Amino acid sequence: MSTLKDKVAVITGGNAGIGLATAKEFVAQGAQVIITGRNQQTIDEAVGMLGNNTVGIQADVSRIKDIENLVAKVESQFGKVDVLLVNAGVSHQEPIGQLSEEIFDTLSDINFKGAVFTTEKFIPILNEGASIIHVTSVSAYTYATGTSIYSASKAALTAYSKSAAVELAGRKIRVNTVAPSMTETDMIYRGELGTEEVHNFLKDKFMPFKRFAKPEEIAKLIGFLASDDASFISGAEYTIDSGASVNAVRL
């Protein structure tokens, strides 16, 4: 299926996880894909895997100058952009009463400020009818120990996305959010939530399907929202979590 044939798509954090799975989906749908990341080696490896319709550009979204350079390179090489997937993000856990300024700044700079200014800087080179998709998290409206600032950063991005959907409607630009729960990526194997014991507990008690999402499952939803099949969808928030966020947990 070539629903993105001749479309130009940019994916931040496209060198791993959900971003890489979505890059594969976009390429399969016929798009020209630009992926970004902070690590040049993993970018090169991803481009090698994805093939000729992919370009990799190193950029750290926590740095406005990097975003501006990214936009300039994309405009110089491709002109306009049809799909912008704002996916780059990080997760750190710190309990209330022990929050550090360093982690606060990291989460805010990447998950919120970086996402907002990636969008802002790309808006001038988006085609009319373009699709912007922000990857948030079910943590934006479900809460757990240690996730307060992570949750806040995703909730803030959700609020920005809804305002952007209204304000960009004059150009027929669609803005939607995709909010996954735990997904089988490298990120979930880091930090306090990264042990097999914790994962088994979460799957048993919180996940109705008794498993985490696969990146490819998230990518399918993003692929739909990127396509013209979703031409009348904007300002929407898509939860993709097997029902975990509405599960009545019994501990």
N, C-alpha and C positions, 0 to 999 in steps of 0.2 A: 504494500500500500504506500503510495507516494503523496500523502496529504500535505507534506511540507516541501514539495518539489519547488526548486528555485527560490526558496526562502533562505534568508541569512539569519542565523541564530547565534546568540552569545550566551555562554553558560559560565558564570563565575563559580569557582570551585569545581570545575569540570574534569579534574584530573583524578578523582576518586569518588567512591560512594555513590550517592544518589545522582550527583552531577555527571559522573562518568557513565552510569547506566542510562541517564537521559540523553547524553551525547550519542550513545549507541542507537537509541530509539530515534533520535532526530536524523541521524545519518541514514538509518534504514528507511525513514520516511522521505528521503530525498533532499534534505537541507544541507546547506553549507554551514558548518559549525565552527565557531571559535570558542575554545575553552581557555580558561584562565586558572591560575593557581599561584601559590607562593614558591613552590619548589620546581625548578627548571627540569630536574631529572625526571620527576614523576609526570610532568607535562609532556616531555619528550616520549616517555614510555606510553602514555595514553594516546598521543597522536599516532605513534607507530601501530598501536592496536586498532585505532579507529579508521585509519586509512586516508586516502587522498582528499576526501572532502572535509578534512579537519585541519585547523590551524591552532597552534598553541601560543599564548602570549603570557609571559610572567607578569603578575600584578598582585600586590598586596592591597586588598580593599580597605584596610584600616588607614591607608595613606591616600589622601585626596589627589596628590600629584600622580601616583600610580594609576588611579582611575582616569584622570585626565589624559595621561599618556596612552592608556588602553583605548579610550574612545578615539583619540587622534589616529592611532594605528588602524583601528577597525574602519574608520571613515576613509582613510587614505587607500586601504586595500579593497574595501567592499562597498563604500558609499553608505547606503541606508541599511537599517536593521529591521527585521520583521518580528523577531522573537527575542526577548530578554528574560533569561532565567536567572534570578538573583538567588543563588544557592549557597554561596560561601558562608560558612558559619563555624562556630566553635562552641563547645560545651564544657563548663567547669562546675563542680559542686562545692559549695561552701555553706555551712549552716548559719542561720541567723545568730548574731552575736559574735561571729567569727569572720565576718566579711572583710576582705582585704581590698584596698584601693586598686591594687594591681589587677586582680581578677575582674573587679567591677569595670575598670577601664578597658580590659581586653574584650570582655563580652559586649560592652557598649560600642566600642570602636568597630568591631567586626560585624556583629549581629544586627546592630541598629544603624549607627552612623554610616558604616561602610555600605550597608544595603540601601539606605536612603540616597546617599550621594552617588552610588552606582546608577541608580534609577535617574536621579536628577541630571547627571552628566550625559546619560545616553538619550534623554528625551529629545534633544534637538535633532538627532539623526535617526529617530524612529520613523518608519513609514506610517502614513495614515492607516488605521486598522490594525496596527501592530498589537502584539500580545506581550504583556509583562506578567511574569509569574514570580511571586515571592515564596520561597520555602520557609515556612515558619515551624511550628511544632504544636502538638497537643498540649505542651507545657504552657502555651499562651493562655490556656483557660482551665488547666488541671494542675494541681500543685503537689509537690513532694518535698521531703526534707532535702535541703541543700541546693534546691533549684531556683531560689527566689529571684536572683538577678538574671539567670538564663531565661526564666519565664517572663520576667519583665521586659527583656530585650525583644522577645518574640511577640509579646502582646503589643509593644510599642510599634513594631513593624506592621502588625495587623492593622492597627489604627491608621497609620500612614497610608497603607495600601487602599483602604476604603475611601479615604479622602482623595487619593490620587485617581481612583476610578471615576469619581464624580468630576474632578477638575480636568481630566484628560478626555472626557467623553466627546468634547467638541471635535476632536481629531479621530474619533472612533477607536481610540486606543483602549484596549481592555486590560484591567488590572485585577488579578485574582491571587489568592493565597492557597497554598497546599500545606496542610498541617499533618505530618506523619507522626506516628508514635515510634517506639523503638524499632530501628531498622538495621538489618545485618550489614553494618559497615564497620570500618576500622574504629570509628569514633566511639562505638559502644563498648569497646574492649579496653578503654582507657579510664583511669580514675577509679573512684570508689564503686561505681556501678559496673565495672568491667570484669567481675569474677563470675565463674561458672555457677557458683552457689547463688549469687544475686540474680543472675539471668534465669535460672531454673525457678526461683521464687516468683519473679515477675511474670514469667510465662504461665505458671500455675495459678497465681492469684489474680492477675490483672488482665491477661490476654485471653479473650474468649476463644480464640482459635488455637491457644496453647503454643504459639510461636510468635516470633517477631516478623515484621514485614521484610520482603525481599526488595532490594533497590529497583529491580525491574518492574515491580508492581507500582511503585511510586512513579516511575518513568512513564508508564502507560497513561496514567492520569494526566501528567504534565504534557505528554504528547497530544492528548485530546484538547487540553486548554490552549495549547499553542496553535492548534489548527483552526481553519475557517469553519469547522464543524461546531466550534464554540463561539461563533460570531456574535451571539446575543447574550453572552455570559460575561458579566463584569461586576466587580465589587463583591464577589462571592468568596466564601471560605470553605475549602474542601478538607474535611477530616478524613484521614485514611489510616485506620487503626484497628480494624476488625471488631469495632464496638467497645474498645477498651475504655474510652472516655465516658461511656454511659454504663459501664459495668458496675453493678453493686457488689463491691468486694467484701468477702467474708474472711477475715483474718483469724 
